[in-house]
Amino acid sequence: MQIEWPEKALRECERADIYKNNVFEPQERAILLERARCLAALGRKKEAARCCDDSLYAFQGRNDDWAGKIAELLKELKGDVGELEPIWKSGAEVRKFPEKYSIYLVPVGTAETSFLEAVAAQVRPLLGARVKICAPVPIPEHLERIKDSTDYSAANLMSQLLRDCLIPEDAVFVVLYANVGMRPPGRALLSRMYVPRTERNPFLLNCISKMWQPERAMARQLVALLRYAYVDHSKAKYNENWDLPYDTCCETFTCVFSAYAGDEAQAVRLDMCPACQEEYKKANYDKMHNDLMEYLKKAGAKIVSAEKK
């Protein structure tokens, strides 16, 4: 069936919604290119150029015919609209991170402190924040299972881990990291991201693999997790008890707050889209800190004095 071009073709491209979320398959890149061509034909050349420019971030380092075609179209469009004004910014460019607070990463079991330090080094300039590594904690020996499932209860797992944690008093956000495939004594593997659903919980246990999640990819994911701590996700839909509420994630695939993460994140920008910048400006770090401290005390975690650096 032939679709009327460009108006109806543009609607079909945007109805597919691929241009926002995933551009790593050839048919999806073709839709992206077609969307930009439709916009240009309708006289919306600046939007078309922006579509091309955003898309190319996902193609960096690739020998790809579609990326080449998008680059050619972008060059042509810039001849008409000029250079594009930068609209993407890092968290540090959007607002100053409160000096009185820090972000903490907690190694669990055999997770390597050196790897987490490399992740922290990538995150610090992105947010302008102090990102520190806490003392490691062991994997609990006795874990509850979810009813009719082989997986663990995130709430039970997290409560046991927190009792062994030493969290400094200036913490505003904390993520625990275990290696993928870590096995409690005589138990099933830890292999997922564990997010308790029972209450608004600022803690997450993320299982990582250096094989497919290099430092930059993990830095992107950590910044994305930060959004989980300040957006309203009370009505969000969860996948069992282990995933983030993806319907609160940004839909723009190049935004650092999108649900996307993995090897390809090596090539994708770590900045915020304009909409997420406005949301980030409103993030209440004082409330995040107070919520975190209240939860820590209830969970039985040990709160210690912060090192002044």
N, C-alpha and C positions, 0 to 999 in steps of 0.2 A: 504494500500500500504506500502510495506516494503522499507525503505530508506537505501541505502548503508552507512555503518558505518565504520570509523568515519567521513571521509571527507565531504560527502554530508549531513550527519546528523548535522555536525557543521554549515554548510552553512544555513541549515533550521533553526537552533536555532538562528543564528545571523540575519537571514532575519526577524524573528519574532520581533527582537529588544526589546523584553520584558526584557532581562537581564539588560538593561540600565535603564528602566523607572519604572517598577512596579513589585514587587515580593510578593504581599500580597494575591494572589489567588493561590490555590494549583497547578493548571495547569501551572502557570507561574513559580512557584518554581521548578516544575519538569523540565521545559525547562532549568532553570539555572543550575540545577544539571547535566542534560544531556550535556550541553555545557562544563562544567568543565571536565566531563568524556571523552568527545571527545578530548579536548585539551590535557589531560593527555595521551590518547592513541596515539596521534600524536607526543608525545615527548615534548610537550610544557607545561611541568609540572609547571614551575614557573607561567606562565599565568593562568594555571588551579588553582593553589593555591591562586593566587590573586583574581580570580573570586569568589572562595569560601569565602575568607576572607572578601571581600567587601559585599558579600551577607549576611553574618552572622550579620552584623550590623542592618539589617532590621528585624532580627528574635529575637533580644534580649528580654528577658522576656517572651518568648512564649514557650509553650509546643507543639512542632510541629515536626511531623515525618520527614518532608522535611529538616528542620533545623538540626535535628539530623543526617540525612544522609550526609548533606553537611559538618557538623562538622567532621564526621568520615573520609570523603574523604580528608578534609584539614589536619587532623592529619597524614594520610597515606602519603600525598604529602610532608609534612614538613619533614618526615623521609628521603626523597630523596633530597629536595632542601634546607633544613634548615629553620630557621626563616626568615620571610619576612622583608625586610628593610622598615621602615615607609616612605611612600610617600605622605601621607595626612597631611596637615598642616592647622592651623588656620590662619586667616588674620594677627594676631599679630606675628606669626612665619614667615610669608612671607615677610612682610615689616613693617617699623615703621609708624604708623599713625601720620600725621603732628600735632605737639603739638599746633599749632596756630588755629586749626579748631576743631569744635565740631559737633556732630549729635544731632538733637533736635526732640523730640516727642511732639505733640500738642494734648491734650485731647479736644474732641469736644462734646458739650452737656453734657451728663451724664457719659461719659467715666471716669473711676476711675483713678485718678493720682497714687494711690497706686499700682494698677495693672501694669501701664506703668513703674513705678519705678522698679518693680520686673523684667519686661522685660529688662529694661536698664541694670540692674545689671548682667543679663546673657550675654548681648552683649558686655559690656565693656572689659572683658578679651579676648573675641573672636577676637576683632579688635584692642585691646590696645588703644581704643579711649575714649574720654569723651562723654558720652551720657546723655543728660539732658532733663528735662521736662519743657516745656513752660507753661505759663498761659493758662487756658482753654478758649475756644471760644464757643459762642452759635450757635445753628443750625439756619440758616436763615429762616425767615418766608415765603418768596416768592421765589420759585424755578421754573425754566423753565423745561418743559418736552421735551424730544426728539420727533420729529415729528413722528406720528403714533406709539407711544410707551407710556407705563405707567411709564417708568423710567425717571430719571432726567438727565439733561444735565450736564456732569462732568465739562465742562469748566465754565458754569454759577455757579454751586455749588462751585467750587474751588475759583473763583474770589470773590464771596461774603464772603467766609470764610477767605480768605487772608486779606481782608480789616479790619478784627477784630483781626488779629494776631499781636503779638509783637515778632519779630524774632531777636535774638541777632546777632550782626555783624560778629561773628566768625562762623556762620552756614555754613556747607558744604553740608549737606543733612537734609531734613526735611520730616517727615511723620505725617499726621494728623490721629487721631484714634477716631472713633465713635463706640458706641455699636450697634451690630446687632439689628434690630428691632426698632431703634430710629425713632420717627415720628415727622417731623416738624408739627406745628399747622395745623390741618385739611388736612394733605397731606399724601401721601403714605410713606411706610417705607423706611428707608435707610438700604440696606441689602447687599451691594457689595463693591468691590474695585473700586473706581472711578479714572480713569486716563485720563485726557484731551488729545485729539488726535490732536488738532489744531496746536500745535507747540511743540518743544522740551521742555517739562515741567518737572522740577525736583520735583514737588509736587505730592503727592498721598494722597487720603483719603481712609483709610482701615477700613472696618467695622469688628469689632472683637466680639467674643463670648467666655467668659471664660469657658463656659460649654464644648466646644469642641476644644478650642485653649489655652492650658495651657501656662505658661510663656516660657517654653523651645521651644514649637512650634512657638510661636510668635517671639522669639529671632531668630530662624532659618529663619523665613519669613522676618524679618527686614534686616538681613544680605543679603538675596537673593535680596531684593528690592534695596539695595545699588548698586548692579551691574547694575540695570536699569539706574542709573545716569551716568555711564561712558562708557557703551557699545554703539556702533552705532546701533540704532534701527530705523533709518530713513526709511528703507524699510520693516520694520517688519509688520506682519499682526496682527491686533487687533480683538478682539471679541467685537463688538459694541463699546461702549466708556468706558468700565469699567474694562477690563482685562489687565494684563501685556502682552507684546509681547512675547509669549512663545517660538517663534522660535529663540529668542536670549538667552533663558535659557540653562543651561548645560543639556545634555542628560543623564548624569550619575546619577542614582537615589540617590546615597549616598552623592553626592556633595551638599554642602550648597547652591550652586547657581542653583540647579535644580528647576523645576517648582513645585515640590512636597512639600506639607506642610499639616499639620493637626495633629491629635492625634498621628499617628504613628511616627511623628517627635520626640516624646519623646525618641524613641529608636534609632534614626538615628544620626550618627555623625554630628557635626556642623563644619566640616573642608572642605577645598577646594581640589578638585582633582588636579593632576599635571598641566593639561592644563589651568584650571582656575587660578592657582597660577601664571603662566606666564602672563596671561592677567591682573591679579590684580596688578602685579608689574608695569605695564604700566599706571595704572589709574592716571589721571592728576587731583590731588585735587585742584590745583590752578585754573584750568579751571572750575572745578565743582563749586568752590566758586564764581568765577566771574559770571558764567552763572546764578547761583542762585540769587545773589544780583541784577543782571540786571532784572531778572524776577520779583523779589519782588518789585522793584521800579515801574515797569510798572503796577503791579497788585494793587499798592496802599497799600501794607503792611507796617507796621511801623517797621523800623529797629532800634534797641536799642543797647546800649553798653553791651558788654558781661561781665559777672561776671568772675573775675579771681579766679579760684580755682585750 
